[in-house]
């Protein structure tokens, strides 16, 4: 055997041995990583829970002047007389990336890496034309809660942090329904970590309950909702198949055409946590509001919201809306993702072509218009809150179901 072949064989054997060693000790290495990054989850170190009877525990309320009320410059719309007949319950995504604790306090949420007011201005504002926006502050789990389970799969620290965050959302929703909603029809809106909690809220509090008859739609965006939710979890909530269908669920995850990168995800089912890897995912195209995989042209795109984070002294909301760009991109559902044209520069650029943080603002105007259309379809079918039952249902696309 030549010296070169011996050296190559020796290197290969060394790499194989190192790989075997890493595999054998993978759980111990994962445990060590968790302990060094965040430490074990300790509920005694959790920030105090918010009291949703207090206005200060809400990021958005109809009676407050908050970032969800913002609209971009130049937007002119006809008044919507049914706006006060619909409520929107919005759950914001992750903005907290510190290592000091698994969960942020509600005060930390307002000054996190992505502050909650920025999320309200860039996402929740899409719904202020169709209903009254409610957004609870909550002890959001750190971004590490989504990364460390993949590196330390035997630990449940991250799941405890996510369960704690969901507990706040569940209490906020109960308070909202009991004290603030007044029987009005609902839209559930969420993104990323917010969608993780929204899906659980839907199967715990709405599906298979009388509340489902008041659900206009659930816009649960940015978490790769597995198709098996409609087979194994939901009974009444179905995939949205048309722009006017109600009682159903919309979701998408945005990336450039050809991207096959999956953000790491786990999902909470009634029986426990499951990884999403390998599961078929559901996608609704926000240019057509169907799950059809035909490419929708840019001419169907009503407008992306360009916005940027600024210092607090520039804007109290830390967000400046710069305007709407119509016909910004085509869109196509493909294998559970929403493919769009590559964003090589500008406010939506990402080196990896994963436009996760822009899932909503890229389609801000389409989302705004569809929320109004769906709410109007629901009110035509059911009448305003408190109206007698038995009103004629509107004509919709084949397969539409108002509830």
N, C-alpha and C positions, 0 to 999 in steps of 0.2 A: 504494500500500500504506500502510495506516495505521501510525502510530508503534507501536501495541500489537502489530500483526502483525509488524512488523519486529523488535521486541524479542523476541517469542516465537520467530521464526525464528532469530534470532541465538543465543538460548539453546539451542535444539534443536541447531543446528549445533555449538555449543561442546561440548555434552554428547556428541554423536556423535563429535566429534574426540577428546575425552578418552577415551571408551570405546575407540575404535580404537587410541589410543596405549597405553592400559593393556593391551589385547589383544596388541598387537605386542610389548610388552616384558614380557609376563606371566611368562615363564621367568626373565628377569633379575631381576624384582621378587621372584619366589619364591626365587631363589638368595640375594638380598640379605636376605630375611626369615629364611631358615634360618641364614645366617651371623650375623645380629644376635641371634637368639634362643638358639641352641644351639651354633653353630659346626659345622664339618664333623665327621663321625664319624671318630674316630681309634682304631683298636683298641689302640694303645699306651697310651691313656688309660683303657682299660676297667679296672674294679676286678678284683682277683685272683679267679680261679675258685674256687668252693667245692669242697671235698674230701668227697664223699659217704660216704667211709668213716668220717668223723667225725660224731658225734651232733650237734655244733654246726651242721652244715650242713643240718639238718632242722628245719623248723618244727613238725612233728608226727611222732611215732613211738609205737608201742604201749607201749613201756616208759617213755615220758616222761609227766609230768603237764603237759599243754599245753592251749591254748584249744580245740582240737578235741574235748576230752573233756567240755566243758560241756553242761549241759542246762538249760532254763528252769525257774524255780521252779514247783512244783506238778505237773510232768510225772511221771506214774506209769505204768510200762509193765511188762508181764510179761517175765521174763527171756528172753533169746534164746540158747538153747544153741548155735546155729550161728554165733554172732557171730565166734568165733575161727577159723572155717573160711573166711572171706572177707576179702580185702584191698581197701582203697579207696586209690587213688592220686589225690590232689587237687592241682590246680594253681591257685593263687590269681590274682586279677585285678590290675590296675594300681592301685598306691597312691602311686607316685612321680611328683611333678610338678615337680621342680627342673630348672633350666636348666643347671646346672654340668656335667652329663654326660648322655650319651644313655642310660646304663644305671646303675642303682643298685647299690651294693654290698649284700651280704646284711645287713650291719649297718644300712644305711640303710633297708632294707625294714621293719625292726622299729620304726623311728621316722618312717616316711613320713607323708604327709598322711592316708592311711588305713593304719595299721600292719597288718602281716601277722597278728598275733594277733587283731585285730578281725575279719579275714576268716575266720580259723579258727573263731572263736566264732559268727559270724553265718551261715556257709555250711557249712564242713566238718563242723560239729557235727551237721548233719542226717543224716550217715552213720554216726555212732558207735553207732547201735543195730543196724546190720546187719553191721558188719565192723571190722577194725582199720584205723585211718586213718594213712596216710603222706603227708606234705606236704613236698616239698623247698623249701628256700630257693633262690632263683635271682636272677641279675642281671637283674631285670625291666627292660624298656624303659620309658623315660619316657612320660608321656601325650602328649608332643609327637610321638612316633613314629607316632601315629594321626592327627594333625592336619596336620603339615607335608607329608606326601606329596600331600595334596590341593592345597596351595598351591605346591608345587615338584615337579611330577610327573616332571621329568627327573632328579631326584636320587635316590640310593639309600641315603642316610645312615640313614633310618628303617628300611629293610629290613635293613641290616647290624646295627643295634641289636637288631631282633627276631630275626634269625638267631643272634646271640650269646646272647640269652636262651633261645632254643630249644635251643641246644647244651647249656646247663646241664640243662634238663629231660630231654633225651635221655640224658645221662650219669647223671642221677639214676635214671631208669627202668631203665637197664641194670644199675646197682648194685642196685636194688631187686629186680629179677627174679633176678639171680645170687646175691645174698647174703641177701635178707630174705624173699622171697615163698614159697619152699618149695613151689612148685607149686599154691598155692591159687588158686581162681577170683578174678577181678578185677572191680572197678568203677572206671572212669575218671570223675572228676568235675572240673568246671572252670567258670570264669566269665570272660567278657570276654577280656582278654589271655590268661588261662589257657586259654580255649577255642581261641584261635588256635593255641597250642602243642599243645593236646590233639588237635586235628584232624590236625595234622602227625604227631604221635606215633602216632595210629591208623593212618594210611596207611603210615608208615615201619616201624613195629615190630609191628603187630598184624594188620591186614588182610592176607590172603594168606599168613599164617604160622600155625604151630601154636598160637600164643597166642590166636588168635581163638576156639578151642574152649574157652578158659577165660574169655572175656569175658562177664560177666553183662549189663552194659550200659554205655554211655557217656553220662553226663549232661553234655553239652557245651552250656552255657547262656549266653545273653547275647551272642551275636555274629552273629545272623542267618545261620545256616548255609544256603548256597545249595543248592537242590535238585540242581544239577548235580554235587555231590559224589557223589551216588549213581549218576550216569550216567557220569561221567568219571574218578572217582578210586577209589571203593570198589568192591570186588567182593563180599566176604563180609559186610561191615557194611551193614545195611539200616535203613530208618526203623523205629522202634518203632511198632507198630500196636495194641498191647493192653497191659494192665497187667502181664502175665506173660511177654511175649515177651522172649527173651534174645539176646545177640549183636548187639544193635541199638543205635541212637542216638536220644537224646531231646534236644530243644532248644526254647527259646522266648525271646522278647524282649517285655517287658511295657510296655504304654502304655495310656493311657485310651482309651475308646471314641471312634472317629472320628479319632484322631491319625494323621497321615500323615508325621510327621517321622521321618527315617532318620538314626541316628547314622552318621557317615562310617566306612566299613569297607573293609579290604582283606583278602584271603585268600591263603594260601600253597598253591599247587598243586605237584604233583611237578615241573612244568616252569617254575615261576616265580610271581611275584605277579600277582594280578588284582584289580581293583576289583569291589566287590559291587553297585555302582549298576545298577539295572535288572534284576537277576537275581531270578527267583522264589525265595522263601525257604521253608524247611520249618519247621513249627510243630507241637509236640505240646502238647495242653491238659493241664496238670498236675492238673486236677480229674477228667479222664476217662482220661488216658493214651492218647488216640487223636488222630489228625490231623483228625478230623471238625470241621467249622466250626459245628456246632450249639452254641448257648450252653449252658454247664453252670451250674446254679443255685448260689447261695451255700450252699445246704444241703449241697453236696458238698465244700465247703471245710473242711478239718479244722483249719486254724489257721495264722495268720501269726505270725511271731516279732517282737515289738517289742523292739528293742535300741537302745542309744545308746553313742556314744564318750564316754569319761570320762577325766580325768587319770590318769596312772600311779599317783599316790598313792591314788586311789580304788579302782582295780583294776589288778593287774599286767598283765592282758590288755587294758587300755584299753577294755573292753567290758562293759556291764551288760545282762544279759537281763532284761527286765521282765515277760515272760509271753507266753502264747499267746492269740490272739483267733480263735475258730472262727467259721465262716460270715461271714468278713470281706468276701468279694467273689464275684461270679460271674466267669466267664472264658470267652472265646471266641476261637478262632483265626480270624483274618481276614487274608487276603492275606499270610500269612507272619508276621504279628504276633500277639501275644496281647493282646487287648483285655480290660480289666477296668473296674470301676466307677471313676469319678474319685475320687482321694484328696484332698479339698479341705483337709484339715488332718491333724495327727498325724504319726507317725514316717515315713510313706511319701509325704508330700506332695512334689510337684514342680510348679513354675509352668508348665512346658511339657507336663506330663502324660506325661513319659518316665520310667518307673520302672525304669530300667536297673540302678541300684545295688541295687535291692530285688528283682531277679528271683528270688532264692532265698529270702530271708527272708519274702517275701509268701506263699510256698507251702511253708514250712518243714515243716509237719506232713505235708502230702500227699507231699512228697518223701521224708521220713523213712519213712513207711509203705510207699510204693511200693518203695523200695530194699530193704526187708525182704521184701516180697512177691516181688520179682524174684529176690532171692538164694535164697529158699526154693524157688521154682520151679526154679531152676538146680540146686540140691542134690538135689531130688527126682528130677530127670531124670538127673543124672550121678553122684550119690552124693558123699560127702565126698572131699576130696583123697586120692588113692591108692587109692580103691575100684576094683574091677574094672569094666571097661567092660560095657555091655549092659544096664544097668538100664532098667526100663520108664520111659518118659517120661510126665510128667503130662498130663492132659487140659487143654487151654486153649482160648482163643477160636479160631475159624477163622482160619487163616493164621499162628498162633503157631509160632515156630521156636525151640527151645531153644538152638540155636547157629547 
